[in-house]
């Protein structure tokens, strides 16, 4: 076996809330956060296998979001694998396959992890695995139990029309760094951006700024913008990631569609206006009727799964109103009706 020379640098990022950083957005507070430069490179060879060191967590955690930054040669097949050390048994799991982003969530916390990468490239091009970022947290058994409960079956009464949504192409999105992970939605999580505020909002440029921050900052480093949808103070709805793929906005992300209301809705700051609320209600009604998400029981604020105040009291206090308005729009029943 060839010995690979690895440059590993650990960058613990300190959040800086300086006024210069206008685009920031209200991410989870992570108990564990790491950005590691890997510099694994496959060149003039058809096959390469790269393994990281073992990374010990500062405390046992039940949630870990891992994002890989890789520059692939067009013909290569790239696969990432992650293995985790179970706290209770001390045993390592088998390597679980993913491509660019992986959210580990398990009721049994883990104490360490290791990554493995395999590249196959018949044309022997250059593939560079630049770095990975990881953010971890321990949500605790109670939250994890709650998250593992299956939603009650729900059949919407009618299909709500899809509102106008600014496409990724229209707002000038960068392509994702790697392939998305498909998911089946079972919850909708409402966020606020906190920063940018309404006054800092500049249309599509703001959405591009949030995407850059989510993809490039060492504290996030995700493969794409974290949210599935964003709504501007002008009521314009933007598409983030496809809502059928895993996002990066609220741990454990799996099954969670993330909607971000641009602005700061903590008390004494921005106000939620009618245009935004109309767009949000149209979006929720369409999502709920399309993906069979009961408006009465599947809408949450980010704060339900995080110590953050997100989406701010002004939005959070309106959530019961949103639930009942959407139910008025699309109706529905918890009996699943047999279709002929
Ligand atoms: Zn949030």
Boltz pocket constraint, residues with backbone or C-beta under 6 A from the ligand:
constraints:
  - pocket:
      binder: B
      contacts: [[A, 26], [A, 27], [A, 190], [A, 191], [A, 192], [A, 249], [A, 302], [A, 308], [A, 310], [A, 311]]
      max_distance: 6.0
